[in-house]
């Protein structure tokens, strides 16, 4: 099986953290200050997100930016396990 690319892994992690907080994509986008369709593209791994937007997401979630890169490749703790 092919490994997901970095954009997909990042998007899965963002989705996981958003769902843990109980936010819809629309609520989350409002918190971050970015368009909902853009945030959907991030979560689906379609966007090559900028460092500035990574920091906006982390700030809205109240986590350090590094937290958005945790759990990659750890069996049983994949970003999509919160779905």
C-alpha positions as CSV (number, residue, x, y, z in Angstrom):
1,X,0.0,0.0,0.0
2,X,1.3,3.5,-0.9
3,X,2.1,5.8,2.0
4,X,0.1,9.0,2.0
5,X,1.8,12.2,0.9
6,X,2.7,14.9,3.4
7,X,-0.3,17.1,2.4
8,X,-2.7,14.2,3.0
9,X,-1.1,13.4,6.4
10,X,-1.2,17.0,7.4
11,X,-4.9,17.3,6.4
12,X,-5.8,14.1,8.3
13,X,-4.2,15.5,11.4
14,X,-6.0,18.8,11.1
15,X,-9.3,17.0,10.6
16,X,-8.6,14.8,13.6
17,X,-7.9,17.8,15.9
18,X,-10.9,19.7,14.5
19,X,-13.3,16.7,15.2
20,X,-11.9,16.3,18.7
21,X,-12.9,19.9,19.4
22,X,-16.4,19.2,17.9
23,X,-16.1,21.9,15.3
24,X,-17.7,21.8,11.9
25,X,-15.5,22.8,8.9
26,X,-17.4,26.1,8.8
27,X,-16.9,26.8,12.5
28,X,-13.3,25.9,12.2
29,X,-12.7,28.0,9.2
30,X,-14.2,31.0,11.0
31,X,-11.9,30.4,14.0
32,X,-8.9,30.2,11.8
33,X,-10.0,33.2,9.6
34,X,-9.8,31.3,6.3
35,X,-12.4,30.2,3.8
36,X,-14.3,27.0,4.5
37,X,-13.6,25.6,1.0
38,X,-9.9,26.3,1.5
39,X,-9.9,24.5,4.8
40,X,-11.7,21.5,3.2
41,X,-9.0,21.4,0.6
42,X,-6.4,21.4,3.4
43,X,-8.1,18.5,5.1
44,X,-8.4,16.5,1.9
45,X,-4.6,17.0,1.2
46,X,-5.3,19.1,-1.9
47,X,-3.6,22.3,-0.7
48,X,0.1,22.9,-0.3
49,X,-0.5,25.0,2.8
50,X,1.8,27.9,3.7
51,X,3.7,28.2,6.9
52,X,1.6,31.3,7.8
53,X,-1.6,29.3,7.5
54,X,-0.2,26.4,9.5
55,X,0.5,28.9,12.3
56,X,-3.1,30.3,12.0
57,X,-4.5,26.8,12.3
58,X,-2.3,26.0,15.3
59,X,-3.2,29.3,17.0
60,X,-7.0,28.7,16.5
61,X,-6.6,25.2,17.9
62,X,-4.5,26.4,20.8
63,X,-1.6,24.1,20.1
64,X,2.0,24.6,19.0
65,X,2.5,24.2,15.2
66,X,4.6,21.1,15.8
67,X,1.4,19.4,17.2
68,X,0.0,19.4,13.7
69,X,2.7,17.1,12.6
70,X,2.4,14.5,15.4
71,X,1.2,10.9,15.0
72,X,2.5,10.5,11.4
73,X,3.3,6.8,10.8
74,X,2.6,5.6,14.3
75,X,0.6,2.4,14.1
76,X,-2.7,2.6,15.9
77,X,-2.5,6.4,16.2
78,X,-3.0,7.5,12.6
79,X,-4.5,10.9,12.1
80,X,-7.7,9.4,10.6
81,X,-8.3,7.2,13.7
82,X,-10.6,9.9,15.2
83,X,-13.2,9.6,12.5
